[in-house]
Amino acid sequence: MNSKINYKVEDFLRDDEFICYALNIPSEAYLKWESLLRECSALTNKTEKAKAILTGEDMVYTIEPEESNELKKSIFASLSIEC
């Protein structure tokens, strides 16, 4: 079984490959996540929650400012953007 089955929402938010998938960035990671989620529907609720957080659709979830900055840096690094 895939090790990601035990992931929490926060784990997805720290996974660079998942971030690429969640933000619809074409890559091998995107295709990998598409395949994984087809095979393991048990991850769907958690990944949908994480995607909503990353895209700003989830207005309830809050993180500390420091964690928010780290997440932004991680996303920008995945996208090769200077912050």
Secondary structure, 3 states (H helix, E strand, C coil): CCHHHHCCHHHHHCCHHHHHHHCCCCCHHHHHHHHHHHHCHHHHHHHHHHHHHHHCCCCCCCCCHHHHHHHHHHHHHHHCCCC
